[in-house]
Amino acid sequence: MNPSKAAAFCGAPARAAFVLSSYHLRPLCLVFGLALALGAPAFASSPMQVYEARVTRVFDGDTLWVKPLEGGRYRKLRLDGLDAPEICQTGGEPSRDALAARVLQQVVTVQVLSRDDYGRALVRLSHGGEDVGAVLVRQGHAWSYRWRDSEGPYEREEQAARAARSGVFAAQSPERPRDFRRRHGPCPLPPRP
């Protein structure tokens, strides 16, 4: 095999073809190709995980614990696509209570999308055929999570909540959780019972 073609085939930069010969690239390509074919997580993205679980605890408006129905350990999850008020922020407790009223002790469908910086699974949660995140934002208990120039996945729901002056949007200028965290840091943990 031509070293340039081998480098291009394996995704190596073109200049690597001058350093690596096809003799060196062939075993690497075989291992890489085999790993992809077998679905090795180190090389290929894993398929989206979806499972049913019972919600056992609601920590705040976007963080909860579930117990998978298939068994296994309890899992701490964060709802993706929204940002709920911090628990010590205005609107924090109503946000937590709205999520708890909707899903606590209920069976939900969990769709794992990725992981956050704290190791929590970022998820879409469905209950009764509805996207729980969309319901919370539409009721004014959270903001659509903005990233760079995007208004987030729940932009329409947030606009509707603002227009109706629901939940946190009843205030004249509600403070986004991100800004609250910058100014005050994290909320203190509640005392253990």
N, C-alpha and C positions, 0 to 999 in steps of 0.2 A: 504494500500500500504506500502511496505517495505520502511523505511526512506532512505536507500541507493539508492534504485531504484528511489524514488521520487526526490532526490537531483540530481542524474545523469540525469533524464528526463528533469528537469528544468535547467540543466547546472550549478548547484551549485557544488562547490568543494566537494569531497568525505567527507572531515572532517566536512562539514556543516551538514551532515546527523546525526552526533552525537549531534548536538546542536538543530537542527530543527526536529520536528516530522512530520510525514505525515499529521497530523492534521493542522499544520501551513503551510505546503507546498501546500496542495491541493488547497486552494483558490488562492494562488499566481500563481500556474500553470494554473488554469482556466482563470485568468485575462490575463496572459501572452499569452496563447494560443488563447484566444478570440481576443486580440489586433493584434496578427499576422494574424489571419484569416480575420480580417476586414481591414488589411493593414495600421495599425496605424503607422504614420511616426516615432514616438518615438521608435518603436521596430523593424520595418522592413525597409529595404532600399526602397526608393520610386522609381517607374519606371522612366526610362530616359525620360526627357521632350524634345519633338521635336515640333517646331513650325515655321511658316513662318513669316518673319518680313522685314520691309524696313529699310535699313541703313540710319541713319539721320546725323551722325557725325563720323569722324575718328579722333581719338585723336593722335595716333601714330601707329607704324607698327603692334601692336598686341592688341590695345584697341579701341573699337568703341561703339557707341550708336545705338540702334535699337528701332523701334516702332512696336510691334506685330500687324500683320494684323487683328487678332481676337479682337483687342482693348486692352485697359489697358495702363499702364504707360510705359514710355520710360525705357529701360534697358541698363545698362552699362555692356559690355561683354569683356572678355579677351580671345584671341585665345589660345587654349590649345595645348601643344606639341611643341611650338616654342618660341624663345626669340629674339625679334626684338631690334635693337639698340635704345638706349634712344634718345629722340627727339633732345637733345643738343649734342649728340655724332655723330662722323663722320658716315654717312650712315643713321642717324635717319630720316631726312626729306625725302630722297628718299624712305625709307621704308614706311613711312606714305603715301607718294604720290602714291606709287605702290598699297597699300591697297585701298586707296580712288579711284584710277582709276578703280580698279576692281569691287568695291561693293558700293560706295557712291550713294545713291538714288536708289539702286537696291533692288529687293526682293531676300532674301537669306533664306536658310533653316538653322535653328539654332538647334543644338543638344547639350543640356546642360549635361555636364559630372560631374561637381562638383562645388565647390565654392573656391575661393582663400582666403587668409588671410584678404583681404580688402572687402570681401563680394561680389565681382564681380563673376558672373557666368563664369566658365571655359567652353568653348564651342568648338565644331567643327563646322565650317561654310562651307556650300556648296553653290556654285553659278554656274549655268549652268552645273550642274552635276559634278563639280570638287571640290575637297577639297581645300579651299582657302589657308589654312596653307601650304599645300604641294606646291602649286604654288609659294607662297612667298619665301619659303626656296629654291626651285629649281631655282628661279630667283636671289638668292643671297641677298635677303632683310631681312633674319633672319637666326638664327641658329636653329638646331633641339635641343629641350630642353633636356639637360642631367640631369639625376638623378642617383646618386651613380655610379654603373658600367654600366648603360644603356646609349647608344648613342642617345636615344630618338626615337620617332616614325618617324621622317623625316630624318633618318640617310642617306638613299640612295640619297634623294634629296639634302642634304647638300654636300655629296661627289661629286655629279654631278656639283653643283655650284662651288665647290672648283676647280674641274678639268677644268671647263670652265673659271675660274677666274671672275665670275659674281658678280656684286654688291659689297657687303662688302668684298668679297673674292678676289677682284682685288688688295687690299692692301697686302703688304708683310706679315705682321702679324696682322690681324685684332683683335681688342680687344673685347672680349666677353662682352655683356651688364652687366652680373653679376660682372665681374672684374671692369668695368667702374663705376658701382654704388658703389662698395666698395671704390674705390679711390676718387670719386668726390661727392658721395651722389646723391640725386635725382636732376633732372633738375629743374630749377626754372619754375614756372607756367608762361605761356605767359600772357601779359597784356590783360585785358578784352576790347573788342571793344566798 
